Amino acid sequence: MQAVEAAKTTEQIQRIEMALSDNHGQVYADLWKIGLNLALRISDLLSLTYEDVSGEKLKIVEGKTNKLREIVINQAARQVIERRRARHPDHIYLFQSDSNRSRTMIKPIDRSVVSRKFKEVGEQNSIKMHLNTHSMRKTRGWMMHQAGVSIEQICKVLNHSSPAVTMAYIGITQADIDRTYDEFCL
């Protein structure tokens, strides 16, 4: 099985966002954008209601870890929230399903649908990446690492149990570590 990849440049991030919008609709581009900015797991992201994201900070008990997290809603995330609210004033969930099968039930978009859409976009010639819903968190972690944020801080943002987990998650390989010996000849 091929490893899920992070987008490693702002150009890749923008191409993915555009491809999601063009091929599957703005809702999937919005999911990508807010996922990059909040660094939540897909199950937590899809469970968000407008009430959850109405303040400056999001307080959420993560489904996987059952830990409370407090996340600042940055300007990019706020723009997505406001755009979605303007387009869907009657929705309860930030990413509510509009499918005909779920018309009688109010529920968020299904994670398997999101995963399939991301995978399809990743397979396009202009992208050529193994994408899925973890790609958003991996991308945030990678971009933070590239900007010089410490692994410990990224570990905290992603709510990982250890820096080693974070390093593996964002794709820091043994080859990357080995290169530092040549780069830093003291």
Secondary structure, 3 states (H helix, E strand, C coil): CCCCCCCCCHHHHHHHHHHHHHHHCHHHHHHHHHHHHHCCCHHHHHCCECCCCCCCEEEEECCCCCCEEEEECCHHHHHHHHHHHHHCCCCCECCECCCHHHCCCCCECCHHHHHHHHHHHHCCCCCCCCCCCHHHHHHHHHHHHHCCCCHHHHHHHHCCCCHHHHHHHHCCCHHHHHHHHHHCCC
